[in-house]
Amino acid sequence: MKNRTIAFIGGGNMAFSLIGGLVAGNCPGSNIHVSDPKQESLDTMEREFGIVPFLDDNKSAIDGVDAIVLAVKPQIMSAVVAEISDSINGTPLIISIAAGIREGDLQRWLGGGCAIVRTMPNTPALLQSGATGLYANSMVSAEQKELAESIMRSVGITAWLSEESQLDAVTALSGSGPAYFFLLMEAMEAAGVEMGIPDETARMLTLQTAFGAAKMALESPESSSELRNKVTSPGGTTEQAINTFHDGGFDELVSRALTSARDRSIELADILGEK
């Protein structure tokens, strides 16, 4: 990474996190170009990470770089990509972190012949605890795949996908996934309060329980099912709660929820690709 130059088009929260992770991993800030229309954002990143700022100047930012990270909102992606398409020198890697923008549409807007990696990170990446799915088109070299993985791994774990369509499922699973856990935590807090536990105590116990369960799952070689069985004593309180979840159609509801999220991801990609 020390000898690679990376340009970020867009300096929002995800770009900020990726840049912070890269610099923490010994990528010099002087090797990172950032183009953004907000001077304040550029000033902050220059001060904290030593990046090279480009105020609303995408074409200059991408000049001669090894990789271009497209970190703008999906709604403006087509306009941004069309603007820089004639200014891309050589064969840099194009990395998109925008949800719902297909490789074929990016390729069309860029004019064709580009090495493109699509990624689907999630919001815990803002805390270097993210999970990112990646898909590379056939023009991406092994060296470029390694570069893309290194960039995204700076904010968490990564997983390569063999089919681009799998990114819609990743969007439903890990992309939207943090909200599902927040929803469960919200419901648990509310139930605790309803049973007489003070608000702050219910919140603290819920958060620590969620953290502890995730930590156990991450550090154990056992499956989630095996871990659940270990803490579910026959005839006990946990079994009673689990049975109530199952009786309410919990598994089916989760499946339906993720399927609906995946289907919406496909719909949005169709809409965004029409531009």
N, C-alpha and C positions, 0 to 999 in steps of 0.2 A: 504493500500500500504506500510505502514511503516514496516510491518513484512514479506513482500514478496521479494524474490530475483529474479531478472530478468537478463537474459543473452542476449546480442545482438551479433549476428554473422554478422559482417559488421558494420563499423563505418562511413558510408557516411552521406550525408546531411539529409536524412530522419531520420536516427538513431539519429543523433546529435539533431535534433529538438524534437524527442520523448523524448530523455533523458533530454533535457532542460526543457520540459514541465513537466515531472515526478518530477524532482528535485524542480521546482517551486511549484509543488503541494505537497511538503513535503515528497516525497520519498527520503530517504537518498541515496546519491551517492554511499556510501559503499555497498548498496544492489544491485548495478547495475554492472554487468560484461560486458566488451566489448572486443571482439576479432577482430583484424584487422591487416592486414599485414603492415600497415603504422605506424611507430613509432610516426611521427609527429602528426597524427590524435589522437592517444591515449594520447599523452602528453597534447594536447589541451583540451581534454575532462576530463582528470584527473585534470588538473589545474582549469578548469572552474566549473566542477560538482563533483569532488571527486570520480569518478568512479574507479573500480578496473580493470586495464588494463591487457590484455593477448595478447602479440605480436604473431599474427599468430598461436594461440593455441586454436582452437575451442573446443577441447575435455576437456581441463581444465576449460574453461570458463563456460561450461554448467553443470559442476559437482554439483549436489545437488540443482539446482535452481528450482523455481516454474514455470517459464515460459521462453521459448526460442523464441526470436524474430529473424526470418530469414530476414535479411536486406541486402541481396546480390543481384547482378544482376541476372535476370531470366536465362541468358545464362550459368551461373555457378552453379545454384541452385542444379542440380542433383548431381554434384560432391561434393558439400559442405554437402548436406544432407546425401549422402552415407558415407561420412567420419565420421560423428558424430553418425550415427545410432546405432552402437554397444556401444556407450559411454553414452547413455541416461539412467539415473538412475531414477527408479520410473515411475511416470506417469505425467511428467510436461506438461503444455500446450504449444503447438507449434503454434506460430503466424507467418503467412507469410504476408509480405507487398510487395511481388513481384508480378507484374502484369503478368497474363497469365499462372500461374502455378496452375493447378487444384489440388483439395484435393486428388483425387484418385492417382495422380502421386506422390504427396508428401508422401502419405501413402505407396505406393509401394517402394519408395526409402528408407523410414524409416524402412521398414520391417513389417508394419501393427500394428494395435492395438493402435494408437496414437490419442490423443485429439487434433484436429487441427481447428484453426480459420483462415480463409482466409480474408484478408482485402484489400480494394482498397482506399487508401488515395489519395489526390491530392497535387500539389505543394504549395498552400497557407498554408499547414501544416507547411511549413518552417517558417511561421510568426504566428504560433498558430491560424490560421484562416482557417483551412482545413475542408474538408467534407469527411468522410470515410464510405464506406459500409462494413459490416461485415457478414460473413457466418460461422456458426459453424457446424461441423459434429456431429453425434449422440453420440459420446463419450465425448463431452465437457459437463462438469457439470455446474449447475447454478452458482456455485462459480467461476468456470473458465471463464464463459461468463462475469461475473461481472468484473473479473480481466482484460480480453481482452478489454472490453469497457472502463475501467478506463485508460488503457495505451493509447488507441487511442484517447480518449476524452481529453487527455492532450494537443492535438494540434488542437482541433476544435470539430465540432459536429460529432455524429455517428448515423448510422441507420442500424439495423439488417435486414437481408434478409432471407426469408424462403427457397429459392432455390439458389443453387450455380450458376446456369446459369444466374441469375439476375445480377451477378457481371460483366458480359460482358456488360450489359446495363448501369450499374453504371460507368464502364470504359468510355463508350461513352458519358455519361451525365456529371458527375462531374470530373472523372479522366482526361479526355481530355478537359473538359469544360473551364478552364481558358484560353486556347489558342483561343477559339471562341470569348471570350470577348476581348482579346488582338487584334484579327483580326478586330472586329468592331471598337474598339478604334483607331486602326491604320487607318482605312478607314475614320473615322470621322475627325481625325486630318488632313489627307491629303485633305479632302473636304474643311475643314475650311481654310487651307492655299491657296487652289485653289481659294477660294472666297475672298482672300485678307487679312486674319488674319495672323499676324506674327507667325512663327513656334512655338516659346516658349509659346505664348499666346494660340494658338490652342491646344497645348499639355496640358497646365495647365487647361484650360476650360474643355477639354475632360476628363481628369483624375478626376477632382472634380465632374463632372456630373455623371461619372460612380460610384464614391464612394457614392455620395448623393443618387442616385437611389437605389443602393444596400442597403444602410442604411434605406431608407424609406421602402423598401420591407421587410427587416428583422424586423423592429419595428412595422409594420402594420399588423393587423389581416386580411386585405383584400387581395384578390388574385392579381396576377400580372395583369390580365386582368382588374380588377376593378380599380387598380391604374392607368393603362394606360388610361382608359376611363376618369378618373378624370382630367387628364392633356391634354385631347384632345377635345378642344372646336370645336363645329360644324362650319365648314366653315373656320377654322383658319389654321395657319401655320403648327401646329403639325398634324392635320388631313390630310393635303396635303401630308406631308412626309410619314405618315403611309399608306395612300392609294397607294403611289408610291411603298412602300415596298411590299404591298399585290399584286399590279399589276405585280410586278416582280417575283412573286411566292416565297416570302420569307418563309412562313410557310412550304411549300413543300420542299424547299431547305434545311432548318434546319433539317427536318425529314430525308431527304435522307442522309445528312451529318452524323447525329448520327447513322443511321442504318449502314452506311458503316464503321464507327468506331467500332460499335459492332461486325460486321461481321469479321473485321480484328482482333479483340480481340480473337474471336473464332478460327480463322486460326492460330494465333500465339500460342495459347494454344495447338492446335493439334501438331504443330511443336516442341514446347518445351517439350511436353509430350512423344515424341518418344525416348528420351535419355534413 
